[in-house]
Amino acid sequence: MKKIIALFVIMLAFSVNANAQQKAASNQAVAQQQENYKVAAQKDLKALKEVVELEGTQEEAFMNLFTNKHQLLAMDLSQERKDILAQSIESKLTSTLTPEQNKKLATAPGLLKVLSH
C-alpha cells in the first residue's frame, strides 16, 4: 500500500512539473505576439508621422489604436467585420486629427487606406 501511494505521489509531481513548463512556453509565445503587434503599430505610426506632424498625446493615442488594430486583424475575422473595423479606424483617425492635419492626410491618397486596413 505504501508503494502505491509513493508511486502516485511521484506521478503527480512529474505531471505538475510538466504542465508548468508548458505554460511558460505559451506565455513566451503571447509575449512575442504582443511585440509583433507593437512593431507593426510603430510602422503605421511612422507612416502617419511622415505626412502629419502629431501634437501632444496624439502619438500615444494612435499607437494604442494601431496596436489594437493589429491584434484584432490577427483574429480570424470575416470580411464584413474587417470592413467595419477599417471604417471605425478611419473615423477615429479623422476625428482625432485637427482640420489642418486632416488636410495634410488628404494629400497622401492611399495612406488612410493603408492605416485602416
Buried (B, 14 or more C-beta within 10 A) or exposed (E): EEEEEEEEEEEEEEEEEEEEEEEEEEEEEEEEEEEEBBEBBEEBBEBBEEBBEBEEEBEEEBBEBBBBBBBBBEEEEEEEEBEEBBEBBBEBBBEBBEEEBBEBBEEBEEBBEEBBE
